[in-house]
Amino acid sequence: MSAENLITFLRTIAARRDILDALVTKSKEEVIATATDFGLPFSEAEFDSKIWDLEVQLAARRGDAFDAQFGLWHTMWGQYYLEYIVNDLIVSLDETCLIYPENES
């Protein structure tokens, strides 16, 4: 499943800082191509939809409004978007049990 591929890919690059560092300045298309090269394909639409959905779920779990003031977005300052997703969003989702390593869907 593409959502599982996305989460697995994000966890893979979280564990491989060298790969994350190489990807942070790449376009979304290049990042998706890298995921495909890793055997974890997903589309841009699937990426956008899944990340947005996970952020909405996380806000709800935290009791936050999902708007411009969403607290997790403040951690994005000074980071590339991919770093935010890997370093902050995925970690927060794991901490709140919204996704699990064995079952990412």
C-alpha positions in Angstrom: 0.0 0.0 0.0 1.3 3.5 -0.9 0.6 5.0 2.6 2.7 2.2 4.1 5.4 2.8 1.6 5.4 6.5 2.4 5.8 5.9 6.2 8.4 3.2 5.7 10.4 5.5 3.4 10.2 8.4 5.9 11.4 6.1 8.7 14.1 4.7 6.5 15.5 8.2 5.8 15.1 9.1 9.4 17.5 6.2 10.3 19.9 7.3 7.5 20.8 10.9 8.2 23.1 10.9 5.1 20.2 10.1 2.8 18.0 12.7 4.6 20.7 15.3 4.2 21.0 14.5 0.5 17.3 14.8 -0.1 16.3 17.9 1.9 17.1 20.3 -0.9 15.7 18.1 -3.7 12.3 18.6 -5.3 9.3 16.6 -4.2 9.6 14.8 -7.5 13.2 13.8 -6.8 12.3 12.6 -3.3 9.5 10.5 -4.7 11.8 9.1 -7.3 14.3 8.1 -4.6 11.5 6.3 -2.7 10.6 4.4 -5.9 14.3 3.5 -6.3 14.1 2.1 -2.7 11.2 0.0 -3.8 8.7 2.1 -1.9 6.7 3.9 -4.5 4.0 6.5 -3.8 2.6 9.4 -5.9 2.7 13.1 -5.1 -1.1 13.1 -4.5 -0.7 10.1 -2.1 2.1 11.9 -0.3 0.1 15.2 0.0 -3.1 13.4 1.1 -1.5 11.1 3.7 0.7 13.8 5.3 -2.3 16.2 5.5 -4.5 13.5 7.0 -1.9 12.6 9.6 -1.4 16.2 10.6 -5.2 16.6 11.0 -5.3 13.4 13.1 -2.4 14.6 15.2 -4.1 18.0 15.8 -7.3 16.3 16.9 -5.4 13.9 19.2 -3.7 16.9 20.8 -6.9 18.9 21.1 -5.4 21.6 18.8 -7.1 23.4 16.0 -5.8 22.5 12.6 -5.1 26.0 11.4 -2.2 28.4 10.9 -1.5 28.2 14.6 -1.1 24.4 14.7 1.7 24.0 17.3 3.7 21.4 15.4 4.1 23.8 12.5 6.2 26.1 14.7 8.9 23.5 14.8 9.2 23.8 11.0 11.0 27.1 11.2 14.7 26.7 10.4 14.2 23.3 8.8 13.5 22.0 5.4 9.9 20.6 5.0 11.3 17.0 4.6 13.2 17.4 7.9 10.1 18.6 9.6 8.1 15.6 8.4 10.9 13.1 9.4 12.1 14.8 12.6 8.9 16.2 14.0 5.7 14.8 12.4 6.6 11.1 12.3 8.0 11.2 15.8 4.9 12.9 17.1 2.7 10.4 15.3 4.6 7.6 16.9 4.4 9.2 20.4 0.7 9.5 20.1 0.3 6.0 18.7 -1.4 7.3 15.5 1.0 5.2 13.5 3.0 2.1 14.5 6.2 0.7 13.1 4.4 -2.6 12.3 1.2 -1.1 10.9 1.6 2.3 9.3 -1.8 2.6 7.6 
